[in-house]
Amino acid sequence: MSNRWIYEKVQSLIKKYKTRDPNELIWFLNIKVCPLEDTKHLLGMYHVIQRNRFIFISTEVGRQKDLILAHELGHDQLHRDQVISGVAFHENGLFVDNSKNELEANIFAAHLLIADEDIIPLLRGQIDDVDLSYELGVDINLVNLKISEMVKLGLLNLNECCVERPRGDFLKNYRPDKDDWSEC
């Protein structure tokens, strides 16, 4: 599956449903979201049961909810045939570099959650990736993945920004029970 195809798939969904909110897209696409309680390490999972599409998501994911939903929606849009044939996608962490399918779902999430028109002006202002992450309200690894993909697709000149390869394990040690956002 090509990176351009993933990008165009995301743009097509946004154009058709007039939203990039994963919650709204999931509703429009009639995908059922099922909360999972008391999960120690599972963040989310996508599965098809008797032709019904499901996203299972931990009730303890906190601020990562939209990212996880966008990632699982990516599996729905990109890998549904594989799931129907018996492959299950479940995440203990996002941005783990061990699978082409996981990377594709992350690319899908990056394009869905970060609009080109939001990131390009910020990059031209010579803002660094840490400040970009803060400004856009998304994880720095998602920002770096989006920038990297835009460069590959010819949507962004590499000289306009500083691109770092996203860390593959940035959510490896994420524990929702330790998530304290009360100071934000």
ZIVENHU-V69483 format. One record per pair of residues at least 6 apart in sequence whose C-alpha atoms are under 7 Angstrom apart, sorted by sequence separation. I is the first residue (numbers start at 0). J is the second residue. D is the distance in whole Angstrom. If there is no record, write none. Layout:
BEGIN
I|J|D ; I|J|D
END
This chain:
BEGIN
13|19|5 ; 46|52|6 ; 47|53|6 ; 96|102|7 ; 132|138|6 ; 149|155|5 ; 150|156|6 ; 46|53|5 ; 132|139|5 ; 150|157|6 ; 45|53|6 ; 46|54|7 ; 94|102|7 ; 45|54|5 ; 44|54|6 ; 45|55|6 ; 129|139|6 ; 132|142|6 ; 44|55|5 ; 94|105|7 ; 128|139|7 ; 43|55|5 ; 44|56|6 ; 43|56|4 ; 42|56|6 ; 43|57|6 ; 128|142|7 ; 42|57|5 ; 128|143|7 ; 147|162|7 ; 41|57|7 ; 146|162|7 ; 54|71|7 ; 42|60|7 ; 38|57|6 ; 143|162|6 ; 35|55|6 ; 143|163|6 ; 31|52|6 ; 32|53|6 ; 33|54|6 ; 34|55|6 ; 35|56|6 ; 36|57|6 ; 143|164|7 ; 144|165|6 ; 30|52|5 ; 31|53|5 ; 32|54|5 ; 33|55|5 ; 34|56|5 ; 35|57|5 ; 36|58|6 ; 143|165|6 ; 30|53|6 ; 31|54|6 ; 32|55|6 ; 33|56|6 ; 34|57|6 ; 35|58|6 ; 34|58|6 ; 43|67|6 ; 140|165|5 ; 45|71|6 ; 140|166|7 ; 44|71|7 ; 45|74|7 ; 74|104|6 ; 73|104|5 ; 109|141|6 ; 70|104|5 ; 73|107|5 ; 47|82|6 ; 70|105|6 ; 73|108|6 ; 109|144|7 ; 110|145|6 ; 125|160|7 ; 46|82|6 ; 47|83|6 ; 109|145|5 ; 123|159|6 ; 70|107|7 ; 122|159|7 ; 70|108|5 ; 106|144|7 ; 122|160|6 ; 69|108|5 ; 46|87|6 ; 45|87|7 ; 46|88|7 ; 66|108|7 ; 45|88|5 ; 21|65|6 ; 44|88|5 ; 45|89|6 ; 44|89|4 ; 43|89|6 ; 44|90|6 ; 21|68|6 ; 43|90|5 ; 21|69|5 ; 42|90|6 ; 41|90|6 ; 42|91|6 ; 41|91|5 ; 42|92|7 ; 40|91|5 ; 96|167|5 ; 95|167|4 ; 94|167|5 ; 95|168|5 ; 94|168|6 ; 94|169|7 ; 93|170|6 ; 92|170|5 ; 92|171|5 ; 19|111|6 ; 19|112|6 ; 9|107|7 ; 6|107|7 ; 9|110|7 ; 5|107|6 ; 9|111|6 ; 6|110|6 ; 61|175|6 ; 60|175|5 ; 59|175|5 ; 59|176|7 ; 3|152|7
END
